[in-house]
Amino acid sequence: MDKIFSSLMEELKKRQFKPYYAENKEEAVRTVLSVIDEEMAKKGKTEKEMQISFGGSRTLSEIDVYSAIEKYNVLDPYAFPTRQEQHEAKRRALLSDVFLMSANALCESGEIVNIDGNGNRLGAMICGPDKVVMVVGKNKIVKDKASAMERIKTIACVKNAQRLSRKTPCAEKGKCESCLISGQTICGHTVYTRYSSIPERIVVILVNEELGF
Ligand code: SF4
């Protein structure tokens, strides 16, 4: 394991996060499943009783975690046809047993930085499911919070806004202009997560591959 990962794992532990290291996508998926199964055993639930939900994430798609979790009771808010139904599913997802997501940036200090559009992902992370599992590729590791914001505004937001066909300065010019364009901006909530008050509720799986934006 590279020194950057071992050092980061120590920093994450100090902040009461639960870190894991995965060499590649396959190991990351196995780790996700082992965390879910451990939580399932703790709760005495069956696979079909374990509700698993997730936030929108290119990383989760790239590791193909979705096919691996089909055996559980999956709540996919994005599978609903209307915005209203999706909104309601996102609210129900806050009471899932396990919530999967990635992070937009992870500082060497162990602080996690995210920006959300409507906040369902961050609402779940802050005070939702009993277990939150983040899968983070090595490309998301940055020096500090300033570098995190730089990364998010020049890489993550640009690619996400383009993916969502938003008409924003970042999508069109590759540059953030702090837009407030109704129905277009993807930057609603910026959250710095420095500590988990419930020990080991937030699991961070560090993956030695580039994943997501
Ligand atoms: S504030 Fe607007 S321009 Fe800036 S990154 Fe967010 S969506 Fe893009």
Residues whose N, C-alpha, C, O or C-beta is under 5 A from the ligand:
A	BS01	SF4	K153 C157 T168 P169 C170 K175 C176 E177 S178 C179 T185 I186 C187
